[in-house]
Structures are given as structure tokens and as C-alpha cells.
Amino acid sequence: MSSDAVVRVDGISKCFRIYSTPSDRLRQYGVHWMQRVLPAAAQRLLPRHVLNKEYRRLFWALRDVSFELRRGESVGILGMNGAGKSTLLQVVAGILKPTTGRIERCGRLAGLFELGSGFNPEFTGRENVFFNAAMLGFRRAEVLERLADIEQFAGIGDFIDRPVKTYSSGMTVRLAFAVQMQLNPDILIVDEALAVGDALFQKRCYARIERFLSDGGSLLFVSHDQESVRTLTDRALLLSGGKTVCMGTSSEVVREYRRLLHEAENQQARDVLQYLSSSAKRRVHPTTSVAEGAHTPAREEALVSAFAEAARNAAPDAAEMRGVSVRSRSSDMSFGDLDVEVLNTSLCDANGEQRNLFYPGDEIDVCVQYRVNRPIKGLNLGVRLRNKEGVKIYSGGTFNQDLLPTRPRGTARTWDREFAPGDIIELRQRFECRLGEGYYEVQSYVTEEALLVPGHQRMLHWVDESAFFRVSMNKFERWYGGVCDICPSMQVTISAAPTEVANGECVE
């Protein structure tokens, strides 16, 4: 293990034995007993299938995973459900023993796993504090020194002396986090445990984690919140099916994670549409009329048929989507099926001049050009804005406008239009700059929406970092703090103080 590494995972694999019934477990034990106890001569007398019969199946939750966590570093772990994230953290923490591979740890480790893990529900919160601390190797005297801080951070009041089984999920995670952080571990493992806390507690937790990292602590962090991984971790590991997909900077891994999510969503959409198109008697009925031009059954059938045909020929296979060699299909900063692709993104002021520096009150035009590569309709053209911390400030496109029942009369929906190969489309989104001071990223995208309801989409092209701009302020003209200017109406009212007289009465 390198000198600054506090955790080293080398070729870890974890296999679970799955039995269909309890009796299968007993039968498998009997087979192993015969193989181990019976002499070779006796084994030869038995039918071969008796000794070779398997009453279990093997499930590999992890396959050959390796990485290092260095001192003062934070590493995020991303992956869809069932990817092996929680299993990996439990192996690192020593809760599970790896089937193969080796783990080296240096320092005191604390972990926040699934809700209530490590707590005895019959014990009071105070008793569980001592119980947890003892498992981490702390003496009672050390815990007593920190007990007041633990109670204050948890903020559960008199419930500290009540059984944990009477706690809400939020109270349980409050106490668990307070115990782990106040005992000053060298390595902290967090597995989605903070998702159940309220907004104020989550803010305090993230602030405490930031302080923990600045003091030289090391963090392993699992979350489905991509922005939390981007802002809280230095590097990230992406798992799929128990195997490592990639490891790199948090931004790089989050992009690859989004690519996997879109790939899975596209496959799910294709499966649904194939089922719909193959069922002759099935009808697609929209749950609500969200815009003018309600669907007729004939129009719905035509839509499903057309989109099913497009879906069958749409996305490349998984290998092609991941393949770096297929340069026309993806790059470091973009992905999608490319039936329609983003050509260019630029920022202009109200006069049409390209700029990258804006001030509050300026008009900003985000201009995106698209090229159509095959006949298509049902498009949604849009952009997303993020600040330098990776927080999404805005996301919207033509589909949001098409759904509005108050859309101006005579305005054609982009979703209804048919586009031909070679068409160049220009999207222009104009807004008044009310953003806070700092740097911003523009992400451009185009999707195909199967139905005029949210959630039925296929990603055609997504481009990260398609443009950048900066917002600056002249503090003598217009100045505010925070993420944006909410343009409040301010009013100050002054009331005269009452005048006191000698007999104690007040007069206005």
C-alpha cells in the first residue's frame, strides 16, 4: 500500500450462494459431507450425479474490483441498483468477508450504512451511543467527554433516553451520524444514509463532512445524487453488474453514469414500444389532455407504430455506445443516438453579438444549432445551466412549452413538426440575467418524446460543456448575493416609538 493510502482494495470479488428453499441448503450440505467424509472407494459406488449435484446457484455481487483511497481524499461510488455499491462498502468496512482479493486499511474506520445498522432497537439512544463507541474501540471515559456534543448535534432532545425502536427514520440517522462524526474516525463510509434526513440536517451533515475532509479525513461516499458526488468527492468509481466500468474524476464518472442511465432508459422504452406495437388490440390512452389537439385512437396507433419503427433502428448497441473507437457516436463530452445532433452552442446579447461576460439585467440569448440526420418528429430541444459547483440552475426545452395549455394560439408545437435529413434547426432561449456572480456551464440536448406526456423519451444527443459564460457585478449599479436575484419588492415602514409619561401610561 502506498504511503498516503488509508484503504487499498486489490482484486476484490464477493460471491453469494443462493438457495431456492431451506431444504436445498440441507441437501447441498449433505453432498459436501459425502465428498469430505466418504472414502474414495465408497464414493465410486454412488451414482455420479449424486456427488456432483448442485442445489444452489452462485451470485457474484463483485468481480475483481480494485482502487485506493488516499489520506484526505473523498471517493464516490456510483451505480444503478444492484451494481454492488453497498456490498463493496460492507467488504471495505469488514462487515462482509471477500471471496477473493485483499483489503488493507490504515486508521480508525466508521460507517453509516442502511438505516439503524449497529443500533440495538431495545436500547435507549444514550445506551446505543456507548454501545457503538465500544465497537469502534473507544473507552467509556472518552465517550463521556464527547456525549454532550453528540446530543447537541443529534438534536433529538429527550428521545435520547427512549428506546431506538420508538425513533423515526430521521431521528435514527441523526443519532448515528452524530456518533460517528463526534468520535473522529480516520475513514468515514457513508452509504445513502443521509437521504432520509430533513434539508437542514443534511446541510449540517455536509458541512461537517467538509470539515472532516479539510482536517485530513478520508471519505467513501455512495449516493444516487449525482450533484452530491460531483461536489463532495474528488474521484469516483462506477460499478455495473459488480464490475468496474471506469474510475476517474467525479465529473468524468458522473457523465459515464448518465450515459448508462440513458442507455437503460432507451432499452426500457424500446421494450415497451415493441410490446405495444405487437399487441394489435392494445390502445394507448393519454392520462390527461395536456395541450390542444387531443389524440384520436387512429393517431395514437400511428404514433406508436412510427415510434416503434424508429426505436428498432435507433440506438447503437451497448458496446458501440461505450466504444471509444466509434468517434462518430460519442466523445468525452457527449453521447446519444445522433439521429439529430447538436452542432454549435453560442451566447449572444440583445444585439446579437457573441459574448461570454454578462452583468445583471443583461439579456442573454442561448443559441443552439442542430442538424437532422434522419426523418423524425416528436423533438424536444433544450438546454441546461449549471454553476461551477455542478448544481443545476435551470433545465428546459421546447417540450416544456409544448405542454402548456396557455400556449399562444397559432403557435405550432415543435413536437408536432416533421423534420427531414439535412434540416438545420436553431433554438434560441432568451432570458434576463438574474444569476449570481460566478462561472456557468451550458449543456445542450435534443430528445425524441414518444408521447406528449413527460417520461417517454430517447436521448438523441447530449453535449456537456457546450458553452461557458461568466456573470460579474458592478456593486454600485446592481448587487445581490446568492444563486440568483429574486427581484423582491422592498418596503420599509417606521413606527414612532411610544412616549412614556410619569404615571406609567403610554401615549402615541
C-alpha positions as a printed Julia matrix, in Angstrom:
508×3 Matrix{Float64}:
   0.0     0.0     0.0
   1.34    3.44   -0.94
   2.44    5.67    1.92
  -0.56    8.06    1.74
  -3.23    5.37    1.11
  -5.57    4.56    4.01
  -7.61    1.93    2.12
  -6.34   -0.34   -0.64
  -8.71   -2.74   -2.38
  -6.92   -5.26   -4.6
  -8.92   -7.59   -6.87
 -11.92   -7.96   -4.57
 -14.68  -10.39   -5.55
 -17.69  -11.43   -3.47
 -19.88  -14.44   -4.2
 -23.18  -15.3    -2.5
 -24.71  -18.78   -2.52
 -28.42  -18.65   -3.37
 -30.74  -21.5    -2.34
 -34.31  -21.76   -3.61
 -35.6   -23.46   -0.45
 -34.21  -24.29    3.02
 -34.26  -27.98    2.08
 -31.89  -27.26   -0.83
 -29.41  -25.84    1.66
 -29.61  -29.07    3.68
 -29.19  -31.22    0.55
 -26.13  -29.22   -0.5
 -24.64  -29.72    2.95
 -25.23  -33.48    2.58
 -23.4   -33.53   -0.78
 -20.41  -31.72    0.75
 -20.44  -34.07    3.73
 -20.28  -37.14    1.45
 -17.47  -35.61   -0.62
 -15.48  -34.84    2.51
 -16.15  -37.9     4.72
 -16.77  -40.91    2.46
 -13.65  -42.76    1.28
 -12.91  -42.76   -2.44
 -13.98  -46.41   -2.79
 -17.4   -45.66   -1.31
 -17.82  -42.59   -3.5
 -17.21  -44.67   -6.63
 -20.17  -46.89   -5.68
 -22.56  -43.93   -5.75
 -24.11  -42.6    -8.98
 -22.05  -39.69  -10.29
 -24.97  -37.26  -10.31
 -25.42  -37.7    -6.54
 -21.98  -36.29   -5.7
 -21.99  -33.68   -8.46
 -25.49  -32.35   -7.88
 -25.67  -28.61   -7.15
 -28.65  -27.38   -5.14
 -27.53  -23.76   -5.19
 -26.62  -21.06   -7.65
 -23.77  -18.63   -7.3
 -24.32  -14.88   -7.48
 -21.23  -12.72   -7.91
 -22.03   -9.33   -6.37
 -18.47   -8.08   -7.02
 -15.91   -9.1    -9.63
 -12.25   -8.07   -9.45
 -12.7    -4.53   -8.07
  -9.58   -2.52   -7.22
  -9.0     1.05   -6.04
  -7.16    3.15   -3.45
  -8.43    5.79   -1.02
  -5.73    8.26   -0.03
  -5.42   10.32    3.13
  -7.59   13.45    2.94
  -9.31   12.22   -0.23
 -13.0    11.62   -0.91
 -14.1     8.93   -3.37
 -17.66    8.49   -4.59
 -19.16    5.2    -5.73
 -21.9     5.32   -8.36
 -24.01    2.66  -10.0
 -27.58    1.61  -10.61
 -29.49   -0.55   -8.14
 -27.84   -3.95   -7.79
 -24.48   -2.75   -9.09
 -22.65   -3.85   -5.92
 -22.09   -0.48   -4.21
 -23.32   -1.43   -0.74
 -21.63   -4.83   -0.91
 -18.31   -3.15   -1.72
 -18.6    -0.76    1.22
 -19.5    -3.58    3.6
 -16.48   -5.55    2.42
 -14.24   -2.5     2.93
 -15.7    -1.99    6.42
 -15.07   -5.62    7.36
 -18.76   -6.49    7.73
 -18.5    -8.99    4.87
 -15.52  -11.17    4.04
 -14.41  -11.09    0.39
 -14.44  -14.34   -1.58
 -11.19  -13.42   -3.32
  -8.86  -10.45   -3.18
  -7.23   -8.43   -0.44
  -8.07   -5.3     1.57
  -5.64   -3.16    3.55
  -6.83   -0.48    5.97
  -4.85    2.07    7.95
  -6.69    4.04   10.63
  -9.92    4.01   12.59
 -12.95    3.39   10.36
 -16.59    4.41   10.93
 -19.51    3.62    8.68
 -23.07    4.84    8.1
 -24.86    2.02    6.32
 -28.53    1.11    5.98
 -30.85    2.74    8.45
 -30.28    1.72   12.07
 -27.39   -0.66   11.42
 -25.27   -1.05   14.54
 -28.09    0.03   16.85
 -29.95   -2.24   19.26
 -33.62   -1.22   18.97
 -34.29   -2.18   22.6
 -31.54    0.09   23.95
 -32.07    3.78   24.52
 -30.28    6.28   22.32
 -27.79    7.03   25.11
 -27.06    3.33   25.62
 -26.55    2.89   21.9
 -24.03    5.74   21.89
 -21.85    3.82   24.35
 -22.54    0.54   22.54
 -21.5     1.96   19.16
 -18.44    3.68   20.59
 -17.3     0.46   22.26
 -17.48   -1.36   18.91
 -15.28    1.39   17.45
 -12.71    0.88   20.2
 -13.43    3.89   22.43
 -13.27    3.77   26.21
 -16.24    4.89   28.3
 -14.32    7.9    29.61
 -13.67    9.1    26.03
 -17.36    8.8    25.19
 -18.4    10.76   28.28
 -16.17   13.64   27.14
 -17.98   13.78   23.8
 -21.5    12.89   24.94
 -22.74   16.49   25.21
 -21.54   17.26   21.67
 -23.21   14.1    20.35
 -26.53   15.03   21.97
 -26.33   18.59   20.66
 -25.54   17.57   17.08
 -28.21   14.84   17.0
 -30.82   17.31   18.27
 -33.37   14.69   19.31
 -33.97   16.12   22.8
 -35.44   13.82   25.44
 -35.66   10.97   22.94
 -32.01   10.25   23.7
 -33.29    8.36   26.77
 -36.0     6.42   24.93
 -35.62    3.1    23.06
 -34.39    3.45   19.48
 -37.36    1.38   18.26
 -39.56    4.41   19.02
 -37.47    6.7    16.75
 -38.44    7.93   13.32
 -36.06    7.21   10.45
 -34.78   10.78   10.57
 -34.06   10.61   14.3
 -32.19    7.34   13.89
 -29.86    8.67   11.21
 -29.32   11.89   13.2
 -28.05    9.92   16.16
 -25.98    7.54   14.03
 -24.26   10.39   12.17
 -23.62   12.31   15.39
 -21.96    9.28   16.99
 -19.73    8.53   14.01
 -18.59   12.11   13.43
 -18.02   13.14   17.03
 -15.76   10.13   17.6
 -13.32   11.5    14.98
 -12.65    8.5    12.69
  -9.82    8.49   10.16
 -12.01    6.91    7.47
 -15.74    7.57    7.06
 -18.05    5.41    4.94
 -21.5     6.79    4.03
 -23.95    4.58    2.15
 -27.07    6.61    1.23
 -27.72    7.08    4.94
 -28.21   10.86    4.74
 -31.06   10.64    2.23
 -33.68   10.27    4.99
 -32.72   13.41    6.92
 -34.5    16.74    6.53
 -32.96   19.55    4.49
 -31.5    21.4     7.49
 -29.89   18.28    8.92
 -28.46   17.32    5.52
 -26.92   20.78    5.24
 -25.29   20.38    8.66
 -24.06   16.9     7.74
 -22.45   18.04    4.5
 -20.83   20.98    6.29
 -19.47   18.58    8.92
 -18.17   16.22    6.21
 -16.41   19.15    4.51
 -14.71   19.99    7.81
 -13.82   16.33    8.31
 -12.12   16.27    4.9
 -10.29   19.55    5.49
  -8.9    18.06    8.72
  -7.33   15.2     6.76
 -10.09   12.58    7.0
 -10.9    10.2     4.13
 -14.39    9.55    2.78
 -16.07    6.75    0.82
 -19.44    8.07   -0.32
 -22.31    6.24   -2.05
 -25.26    8.24   -3.35
 -27.65    8.32   -6.31
 -27.5    12.12   -6.13
 -25.07   12.92   -8.94
 -24.6    16.54   -7.89
 -23.62   15.48   -4.35
 -21.0    13.15   -5.78
 -19.66   15.89   -8.07
 -19.37   18.49   -5.31
 -18.34   16.31   -2.36
 -15.83   13.88   -3.88
 -12.52   14.21   -5.71
 -12.69   10.93   -7.63
 -15.4     8.39   -8.29
 -15.8     4.72   -9.17
 -18.62    3.49  -11.41
 -19.9    -0.07  -10.93
 -22.22   -2.09  -13.15
 -23.08   -5.71  -12.51
 -20.42   -5.88   -9.79
 -17.63   -4.87  -12.19
 -15.67   -1.65  -12.55
 -16.86    0.4   -15.53
 -14.48    3.3   -15.0
 -12.69    5.34  -12.35
 -11.61    8.95  -12.7
 -12.56   12.45  -11.68
 -16.07   12.83  -10.32
 -17.23   14.82  -13.35
 -15.97   12.17  -15.79
 -17.6     9.32  -13.89
 -20.91   11.18  -13.48
 -21.01   11.68  -17.26
 -20.46    7.96  -17.83
 -23.1     7.15  -15.21
 -25.62    9.35  -17.01
 -24.74    7.58  -20.23
 -25.53    4.21  -18.64
 -28.81    5.56  -17.26
 -29.9     6.85  -20.67
 -28.88    3.56  -22.26
 -31.04    1.66  -19.76
 -33.96    4.06  -20.24
 -33.73    3.75  -24.01
 -33.76   -0.04  -23.78
 -36.76    0.08  -21.48
 -38.58    2.39  -23.91
 -37.81    0.07  -26.83
 -39.13   -2.92  -24.89
 -42.35   -1.1   -24.01
 -42.89    0.13  -27.56
 -42.2    -3.3   -29.0
 -44.83   -4.72  -26.69
 -47.32   -2.01  -27.66
 -46.74   -2.38  -31.39
 -47.02   -6.18  -31.29
 -50.34   -6.12  -29.44
 -52.99   -5.46  -32.1
 -55.83   -4.85  -29.67
 -53.97   -2.55  -27.33
 -54.71    1.18  -27.37
 -52.61    3.97  -25.9
 -54.86    6.38  -23.97
 -53.21    9.54  -22.63
 -53.98   10.04  -18.95
 -54.72   13.72  -19.41
 -55.17   16.22  -22.22
 -52.2    18.47  -21.58
 -52.39   20.5   -24.78
 -54.68   21.17  -27.66
 -55.04   18.57  -30.39
 -56.06   15.54  -28.33
 -55.08   12.15  -29.73
 -57.59   10.03  -31.57
 -57.22    6.21  -31.41
 -56.07    6.17  -35.06
 -53.49    8.86  -34.41
 -52.26    7.05  -31.32
 -51.81    3.81  -33.26
 -49.9     5.61  -36.0
 -47.71    7.31  -33.4
 -46.88    4.07  -31.61
 -46.18    2.28  -34.87
 -43.93    5.04  -36.19
 -42.02    5.43  -32.98
 -41.64    1.68  -32.56
 -40.08    1.52  -36.02
 -37.74    4.37  -35.12
 -36.82    2.73  -31.83
 -35.89   -0.54  -33.52
 -33.34    1.26  -35.68
 -32.33    3.95  -33.23
 -29.63    3.44  -30.67
 -26.4     1.53  -31.27
 -25.7    -1.5   -29.13
 -24.09   -1.2   -25.71
 -20.6    -1.96  -26.99
 -20.86    0.76  -29.59
 -22.13    3.31  -27.07
 -19.19    2.61  -24.79
 -16.61    2.16  -27.52
 -14.12    4.96  -27.73
 -13.21    3.95  -31.27
 -16.65    4.83  -32.66
 -15.83    8.52  -32.88
 -18.99    9.49  -34.73
 -21.18    8.13  -31.95
 -19.66    9.58  -28.79
 -16.88   11.64  -27.38
 -15.62   12.59  -23.95
 -18.24   15.29  -23.59
 -21.26   13.98  -25.49
 -23.4    10.93  -26.13
 -26.64    9.91  -27.84
 -28.09    8.19  -30.88
 -27.3    11.14  -33.22
 -30.48   10.97  -35.28
 -30.37   14.69  -34.53
 -27.1    16.2   -33.32
 -26.0    19.4   -31.64
 -23.72   21.36  -33.98
 -22.94   24.53  -32.1
 -23.87   26.47  -28.96
 -23.22   30.18  -28.56
 -24.16   33.02  -26.22
 -25.26   36.42  -27.51
 -26.51   39.68  -26.07
 -29.67   41.53  -27.09
 -27.86   42.95  -30.16
 -26.88   39.51  -31.42
 -23.19   39.94  -30.57
 -21.43   36.89  -29.13
 -20.31   37.38  -25.54
 -19.18   35.31  -22.59
 -19.36   38.04  -19.93
 -22.72   39.35  -18.72
 -24.0    41.64  -15.98
 -27.27   41.55  -14.03
 -30.06   42.93  -16.16
 -28.44   41.96  -19.47
 -30.43   39.93  -21.99
 -28.77   36.56  -22.66
 -29.54   34.55  -25.78
 -28.53   30.88  -25.67
 -28.39   29.81  -29.33
 -28.12   26.12  -30.23
 -27.89   24.74  -33.77
 -28.98   21.17  -34.55
 -28.67   19.03  -37.69
 -31.24   16.38  -38.59
 -29.7    13.12  -39.86
 -32.84   11.06  -40.49
 -36.61   11.67  -40.83
 -38.02   12.33  -37.39
 -40.7    14.11  -35.36
 -41.61   14.48  -31.7
 -38.47   16.51  -30.87
 -37.63   18.29  -27.64
 -34.81   20.85  -27.99
 -33.38   22.24  -24.79
 -30.53   23.46  -22.62
 -29.41   23.12  -19.02
 -27.42   25.64  -16.96
 -25.11   24.65  -14.09
 -22.88   26.65  -11.79
 -19.23   25.83  -11.12
 -20.19   23.53   -8.22
 -22.19   21.4   -10.66
 -25.58   22.44   -9.26
 -28.37   22.54  -11.83
 -29.73   26.09  -12.07
 -32.18   25.59  -14.93
 -33.27   22.92  -17.37
 -35.94   23.3   -20.03
 -36.77   22.99  -23.68
 -39.43   23.22  -26.33
 -41.3    20.27  -24.82
 -41.96   22.28  -21.66
 -43.55   24.99  -23.81
 -45.5    22.49  -25.93
 -47.15   21.09  -22.8
 -48.51   24.48  -21.67
 -52.29   24.77  -22.12
 -51.81   28.58  -22.23
 -49.53   28.39  -25.29
 -50.33   31.29  -27.67
 -52.86   30.43  -30.37
 -51.42   29.8   -33.8
 -48.07   28.72  -32.37
 -47.08   25.34  -33.79
 -45.71   22.79  -31.39
 -42.16   21.68  -32.13
 -43.25   18.19  -31.05
 -45.77   18.04  -33.96
 -43.34   19.07  -36.69
 -41.72   16.6   -39.07
 -38.06   17.13  -39.93
 -36.12   15.78  -42.91
 -32.44   14.77  -43.18
 -30.24   17.83  -43.67
 -32.58   20.26  -41.88
 -30.76   22.76  -39.68
 -32.73   23.79  -36.6
 -31.86   26.77  -34.44
 -33.11   27.07  -30.87
 -32.91   30.46  -29.17
 -33.71   30.81  -25.46
 -33.64   34.39  -24.18
 -33.71   35.39  -20.54
 -32.81   38.33  -18.34
 -29.63   37.72  -16.37
 -30.54   37.45  -12.71
 -27.86   34.9   -11.85
 -25.37   35.27   -9.03
 -21.78   36.23   -9.69
 -19.61   33.39  -11.0
 -18.99   30.96  -13.85
 -21.69   28.9   -15.55
 -21.78   25.93  -17.91
 -24.3    25.34  -20.7
 -25.32   21.78  -21.6
 -27.24   21.3   -24.86
 -29.52   18.39  -25.68
 -32.18   17.03  -28.0
 -34.53   14.14  -27.22
 -37.32   12.32  -29.01
 -40.51   12.17  -26.96
 -42.68    9.11  -27.63
 -45.91   10.64  -26.32
 -46.99   14.14  -25.39
 -46.52   13.34  -21.71
 -43.26   13.51  -19.73
 -41.15   10.39  -19.27
 -41.24    8.72  -22.72
 -38.01    9.89  -24.26
 -34.98    8.74  -26.22
 -31.73   10.69  -25.95
 -30.59   11.77  -29.41
 -27.65   13.96  -28.43
 -26.39   15.39  -25.14
 -23.36   17.7   -25.03
 -21.64   18.62  -21.77
 -19.79   21.94  -21.52
 -21.13   23.13  -24.87
 -20.56   26.75  -23.77
 -19.38   28.76  -20.77
 -20.13   32.24  -19.52
 -19.41   34.44  -16.54
 -21.66   36.78  -14.58
 -19.97   39.78  -12.99
 -21.35   42.67  -10.95
 -20.81   46.38  -10.61
 -21.68   46.76   -6.94
 -22.56   50.44   -7.42
 -25.24   49.64  -10.01
 -26.86   46.31   -9.09
 -25.63   43.96   -6.43
 -27.0    40.95   -4.58
 -25.71   37.7    -3.11
 -26.67   34.08   -3.55
 -27.56   31.99   -6.58
 -29.95   34.48   -8.18
 -31.78   37.77   -7.77
 -35.38   37.1    -6.77
 -36.27   40.75   -7.52
 -38.18   41.37   -4.3
 -40.4    44.38   -3.71
 -38.92   46.05   -0.64
 -40.88   48.27    1.69
 -39.71   49.8     4.96
 -42.24   51.09    7.5
 -41.2    53.14   10.52
 -43.48   53.46   13.51
 -42.85   56.17   16.09
 -41.83   54.85   19.49
 -44.49   55.37   22.2
 -43.83   58.24   24.63
 -43.77   57.32   28.31
 -45.46   59.63   30.85
 -44.93   59.93   34.58
 -47.85   57.75   35.73
 -46.62   54.78   33.67
 -49.15   55.19   30.88
 -48.07   55.44   27.27
 -49.27   57.89   24.69
 -48.72   57.8    20.94
